Amino acid sequence: MRRVLKYGGTSIESADRIRRAAQNIAQLVKGGDQIAAVVSAQGNDTNLLLNSVYTATERNSDTQSIFRVVALGEEKSTYLLAAALRSMGVEAVPFAPSLAETWPLIVDCPDAAPLVAQKINEERPLDVQDDESRRLFTQRVLPVLRRGAVAVLSGFFARSTRGELTTLGRGGSDISGVLVGRFLDAEEVTIITDVEGILSADPRLADNPRLIEEMTVEDLETMASRGARVVHPRALRYKPAECRVRVVDFRRQEALASTGTSVLGTSEPTLSARPEPLSMITLVGKDLAGRTGVLGELASQLGRAGIAITASTTNDTFICLYLAESQGERAYRLLHGCMTDPSLDLGLANVTLRNGVAEVRLRSPEFLQTPGILAEITAVLARRRINILEMITSLTDIFVYVDRGDQELTLSLLRELTTH
């Protein structure tokens, strides 16, 4: 099997952990696997290097000089792991972005504004040079794997078509791992981190969360866009469909095949509309954010009546609920009864019903690095005089609510927008 092992900073933060990683890699090579390892900077090395260059230059240095210093963190990890592997009799070839003659990953940033070092981890639009990167990986890295040696690559950094160092931004080490897997046609990319996999909840906030052994890219992107941070969603957009991504605890890395979470599938843009029309019920009140249990009470009442809520939005002055139009009038009467029930004291003054609402959903990993996408959507619909009733968004999903009569034109316009 051809594997890419991506090591996070915690998993290699000490010499002992570097050696443990090398021992695991050596066993995989002995078993016949082809291995490329992608490494982050150890522990707090990036911050230490940043502070050092800030102090030495009194914060008066060009970006490339800063990047050359900060890249030493990943390069240190690269050379340490390669040295550890060689000490075990395993041939290892280090690849560092400062060595242009051997480095394979080429990435441009279309943003012409200079990146200030204080924002080295900010999310950046990336233009991965697929053809050139694949050519260089085939020429420089693949022969290493084919002769049974290990390729050890620095994560987080790349080189541009101008020959400059550039960072991959937030989630950059995960992006590095997935891109290396992409250009080497790896069967699996294993992200070795400090958690046992993807859990049903944050173990710091919930008791006994369960391990999710297998999930789709779409599900993980949704989780990640809403705050889960096991694998950065920007990395998943580069995952090939045939490549498995596995998340494994470094403390259990010796059992790669039987631990962690496997992420399957790929990240594809989609555009769809809910088949059935919806009703939009809006309840208006005051200081709703300061009242506890209002939305819960309304949802409970609807649930007991067998009425499902398809979407909802709330703020301090209103609660908006979307549900099947066939249930709209019944839900309206039920919610009006709740609103006027003095024993519930929900603080609601008015309820309105609008039938004939269409829900159009756009989903794309490109939204993660497309500034102004909401403005483009509203502009293209406004030019055809389509009124947007509401938009609900996340990092990867945009739900647009319009009049049912505008559904097909909305789909046509947004299809044209998202395919250009």
C-alpha positions in Angstrom: 0.0 0.0 0.0 1.2 3.5 -0.7 0.5 5.6 2.3 1.1 9.2 3.3 1.5 9.7 7.1 1.0 13.3 8.2 2.3 14.0 11.7 0.9 16.9 13.7 3.1 19.0 16.0 2.0 17.2 19.2 2.7 13.7 17.7 6.4 14.5 17.1 7.0 17.2 19.7 9.8 15.3 21.5 12.8 13.2 20.4 11.1 10.2 21.9 8.0 10.8 19.8 10.1 11.3 16.7 11.8 7.9 17.3 8.4 6.2 17.9 7.1 7.6 14.6 10.3 6.3 12.9 9.9 2.9 14.4 6.3 2.7 13.2 7.3 3.8 9.7 10.1 1.3 9.6 7.7 -1.5 10.4 5.4 -0.4 7.6 8.3 -0.3 5.1 9.4 -3.7 6.3 5.8 -5.0 5.5 6.1 -3.7 2.0 4.3 -0.3 2.2 5.5 2.7 0.3 5.6 5.6 2.7 5.8 9.4 2.4 5.7 11.3 5.7 4.6 14.9 6.0 5.6 16.7 9.3 4.6 19.8 11.1 6.9 21.8 13.3 7.4 20.3 16.8 5.3 21.6 19.6 5.6 25.4 19.9 8.5 25.8 17.5 6.6 28.0 15.1 5.7 30.6 17.7 9.3 30.5 19.1 10.7 31.2 15.6 8.2 33.9 14.9 9.1 35.7 18.2 12.8 35.3 17.5 12.6 36.9 14.0 10.3 39.7 15.3 12.7 40.5 18.1 15.8 40.3 15.9 14.3 42.6 13.2 12.2 44.8 15.5 9.3 43.7 13.3 10.9 45.3 10.3 11.5 42.5 7.8 10.2 41.3 4.5 7.8 38.4 4.3 10.2 36.0 2.6 12.9 36.5 5.2 10.3 35.7 7.9 9.1 32.7 6.0 12.6 31.4 5.7 13.1 31.5 9.5 9.7 30.1 10.3 10.1 27.2 7.8 13.0 26.0 9.9 10.4 24.5 12.3 9.0 22.1 9.7 12.5 21.5 8.3 13.9 20.6 11.7 11.2 18.0 12.0 11.9 16.7 8.5 15.6 16.2 9.1 15.1 14.7 12.6 12.6 12.1 11.3 14.9 11.3 8.3 17.9 10.9 10.7 15.9 8.6 13.0 14.8 6.4 10.1 18.4 6.1 8.8 19.5 5.1 12.3 17.2 2.1 12.0 18.6 1.1 8.6 15.8 2.7 6.6 16.7 4.9 3.7 15.0 8.3 4.1 15.1 11.3 1.7 14.2 14.8 3.2 12.3 17.3 1.1 12.4 20.9 2.4 10.8 23.9 0.6 14.0 26.0 1.0 15.7 23.6 -1.4 14.1 24.6 -4.7 15.9 22.0 -6.7 14.2 19.1 -5.0 10.9 20.6 -3.7 7.8 19.3 -5.5 4.7 21.2 -4.3 3.9 24.4 -6.2 1.2 26.7 -5.0 0.3 30.3 -5.9 -1.8 32.7 -3.9 -4.0 34.9 -6.2 -4.2 37.6 -3.5 -1.6 40.2 -4.5 -1.6 41.8 -1.1 1.5 40.9 0.9 0.9 38.5 3.7 1.9 39.9 7.1 3.6 37.4 9.3 1.3 38.1 12.2 -1.4 36.4 10.1 0.7 33.4 9.0 -2.2 31.1 9.9 -4.9 33.0 8.2 -7.0 31.3 5.6 -5.7 32.2 2.1 -7.0 31.5 -1.4 -4.7 28.9 -3.0 -4.1 28.1 -6.6 -2.5 24.7 -6.5 -0.5 24.1 -9.7 -1.7 20.6 -10.3 0.2 19.8 -13.5 3.5 21.2 -12.4 3.2 19.7 -8.9 2.3 16.2 -10.3 5.2 16.4 -12.7 7.6 17.2 -9.9 6.2 14.6 -7.6 6.5 12.0 -10.3 10.1 13.1 -11.1 11.4 13.7 -7.6 9.4 11.9 -5.0 7.9 8.8 -6.6 11.3 7.2 -7.4 12.2 7.4 -3.8 9.1 5.4 -2.8 9.5 2.9 -5.5 13.0 1.9 -4.4 11.7 1.3 -0.8 12.9 4.5 0.7 10.8 7.0 2.8 10.2 10.5 1.5 10.0 13.0 4.4 8.4 16.3 3.5 7.9 19.5 5.4 4.3 20.5 5.8 2.6 23.9 5.8 4.9 25.5 3.3 5.2 25.4 -0.5 6.9 27.2 -3.3 5.2 29.5 -5.8 5.7 29.7 -9.5 7.8 32.8 -8.8 10.2 30.6 -6.7 9.1 32.2 -3.4 8.2 30.5 -0.2 4.5 30.6 0.6 2.4 29.1 3.4 -0.8 27.1 2.9 -2.5 29.1 5.6 -4.9 27.8 8.3 -5.0 24.0 8.2 -1.9 24.0 6.0 -0.3 20.9 7.5 -3.5 18.9 6.8 -3.6 20.4 3.3 0.0 19.4 2.7 -0.8 15.8 3.7 -3.8 15.5 1.4 -2.0 17.1 -1.5 1.0 14.8 -1.2 -1.4 11.9 -1.2 -3.1 13.4 -4.3 0.0 13.8 -6.3 1.5 10.4 -5.3 -1.8 8.6 -6.0 -1.7 7.2 -2.4 -4.3 4.8 -1.3 -4.5 6.3 2.2 -3.5 9.5 4.0 -3.2 9.0 7.7 -3.4 12.2 9.9 -1.6 11.3 13.1 -2.7 13.7 15.8 -3.5 13.9 19.5 -7.1 12.6 19.4 -8.2 9.0 18.9 -10.2 10.0 15.8 -13.4 11.9 15.1 -15.8 11.7 18.1 -19.5 12.3 18.5 -18.7 15.3 20.7 -15.8 17.3 22.2 -14.5 15.2 25.1 -13.7 18.4 27.0 -17.4 19.3 27.0 -19.3 16.0 26.9 -18.9 12.7 28.9 -18.0 9.5 27.1 -18.2 10.6 23.4 -18.2 7.7 21.0 -15.7 7.2 18.2 -17.1 7.5 14.7 -15.3 4.8 12.8 -16.3 5.8 9.3 -17.9 8.9 7.7 -18.1 10.8 4.4 -16.2 13.9 3.4 -19.5 15.8 3.2 -20.4 14.9 6.8 -16.9 15.9 8.0 -17.0 19.2 6.1 -20.3 20.0 7.7 -18.9 19.2 11.1 -15.7 21.1 10.5 -17.5 24.2 9.1 -19.5 24.3 12.3 -16.5 24.2 14.7 -15.1 20.7 14.8 -11.3 20.9 14.2 -9.9 17.4 13.8 -9.3 17.8 10.1 -9.4 21.2 8.5 -12.2 21.4 5.9 -9.9 23.2 3.5 -7.8 20.1 3.2 -10.8 17.9 2.3 -11.4 19.7 -1.0 -8.2 18.2 -2.4 -9.0 14.6 -1.4 -9.4 12.2 -4.4 -12.4 10.0 -4.2 -10.3 6.8 -4.3 -8.0 7.9 -1.4 -9.0 7.1 2.2 -8.2 9.7 4.8 -7.8 8.2 8.3 -7.5 10.1 11.6 -5.4 8.3 14.2 -4.2 9.0 17.7 -0.3 9.1 17.8 -0.5 7.0 21.0 -2.1 4.2 18.9 -0.2 4.7 15.6 1.1 1.1 15.7 -2.4 -0.1 14.9 -3.2 2.1 11.9 -5.6 -0.4 10.3 -7.8 -1.0 13.4 -8.0 2.5 15.0 -9.2 6.0 14.3 -11.8 7.3 11.8 -11.8 6.7 8.1 -13.1 9.5 5.8 -14.5 8.3 2.5 -15.6 9.8 -0.7 -14.8 13.2 -2.1 -15.8 16.8 -1.9 -18.0 17.7 -4.9 -20.0 20.9 -5.6 -23.8 20.3 -5.6 -26.8 22.4 -6.4 -30.3 21.2 -5.5 -33.8 22.2 -4.5 -36.0 20.6 -1.9 -38.7 18.7 -3.9 -41.7 19.8 -1.8 -42.7 23.4 -1.1 -42.3 24.8 2.3 -44.1 27.1 4.7 -42.3 29.8 6.5 -43.7 30.6 10.0 -42.3 33.7 11.7 -43.0 34.5 15.4 -42.2 38.0 16.5 -41.4 39.1 20.1 -39.0 41.2 22.2 -35.8 40.2 24.0 -36.2 36.6 22.9 -32.4 36.0 23.4 -32.9 36.6 27.1 -35.7 34.1 27.4 -34.8 30.4 27.9 -36.6 27.5 26.3 -38.7 29.5 23.8 -37.5 27.6 20.7 -37.4 24.4 22.7 -41.1 24.8 23.7 -42.2 25.5 20.1 -40.2 22.6 18.7 -41.6 20.3 21.4 -45.2 21.3 20.6 -44.6 20.6 16.9 -42.8 17.4 17.6 -45.7 16.0 19.7 -48.0 16.8 16.7 -45.7 15.0 14.3 -44.6 18.1 12.5 -40.9 18.2 11.5 -38.9 21.5 11.3 -36.7 21.5 8.2 -34.8 24.7 9.2 -34.9 27.5 11.6 -33.3 30.9 12.4 -33.6 33.0 15.5 -32.5 36.3 16.9 -33.5 38.7 19.6 -36.8 39.8 17.9 -38.1 36.8 15.9 -38.0 33.0 15.4 -38.5 31.7 11.8 -39.4 28.1 11.2 -39.5 26.2 7.9 -41.6 23.1 7.5 -43.5 21.2 4.8 -46.3 23.3 3.3 -48.7 20.4 3.8 -48.3 21.0 7.6 -48.2 24.8 7.4 -51.7 25.8 8.5 -51.9 23.1 11.2 -48.5 24.3 12.6 -49.6 27.9 12.4 -52.7 27.3 14.5 -50.7 25.2 17.0 -48.0 27.8 17.4 -50.6 30.6 17.7 -52.1 28.6 20.6 -48.6 28.4 22.3 -48.1 32.1 21.7 -51.3 33.1 23.4 -51.1 30.6 26.3 -50.4 32.7 29.4 -49.0 29.7 31.2 -46.2 29.4 28.8 -45.2 33.1 28.8 -43.1 32.9 25.6 -42.9 36.6 25.0 -44.3 36.4 21.5 -46.6 39.0 20.0 -47.4 37.9 16.5 -47.2 34.9 14.1 -47.3 35.0 10.3 -47.5 32.2 7.7 -46.1 32.3 4.2 -46.7 29.3 1.9 -45.1 28.5 -1.4 -41.4 28.8 -0.3 -38.6 27.1 -2.1 -35.3 26.0 -0.6 -32.3 25.9 -2.9 -29.1 24.5 -1.5 -25.6 25.2 -2.9 -22.7 23.1 -1.5 -19.1 23.5 -2.5 -15.7 23.3 -0.8 -14.8 26.3 -2.9 -16.8 28.5 -0.6 -14.1 28.1 2.0 -11.8 30.4 -0.1 -14.2 32.4 -2.2 -14.6 35.9 -0.7 -17.8 37.6 -1.7 -19.8 34.5 -2.8 -22.9 35.7 -0.9 -22.6 39.1 -2.7 -22.4 37.3 -6.0 -25.5 35.2 -5.3 -27.6 38.1 -4.2 -26.5 40.3 -7.1 -27.2 37.6 -9.8 -30.7 37.0 -8.3 -31.4 40.7 -7.9 -30.7 41.4 -11.5 -33.6 39.1 -12.4 -35.7 40.6 -9.6 -35.8 37.5 -7.5 -36.5 38.3 -3.9 -34.4 36.3 -1.4 -36.6 35.6 1.7 -33.7 34.4 3.7 -30.2 32.8 3.5 -28.7 30.4 5.9 -24.9 29.8 5.5 -22.0 27.8 6.8 -18.4 27.5 5.4 -19.4 25.0 2.8 -23.3 25.3 2.5 -25.6 28.1 1.4 -29.4 27.7 1.7 -31.4 30.3 -0.3 -35.1 30.7 0.3 -37.2 32.2 -2.4 -40.8 32.1 -3.7 -41.7 28.7 -5.1 -42.5 30.3 -8.4 -38.8 31.5 -8.7 -37.3 28.2 -7.9 -36.4 27.0 -11.5 -35.0 30.4 -12.5 -33.0 30.5 -9.3 -31.5 27.1 -10.0 -30.7 28.1 -13.5 -29.0 31.3 -12.5 -27.0 29.7 -9.6 -25.9 26.8 -11.8 -24.5 29.3 -14.3 -22.8 31.2 -11.5 -21.2 28.2 -9.9 -19.9 26.6 -13.1 -17.9 29.7 -14.2 
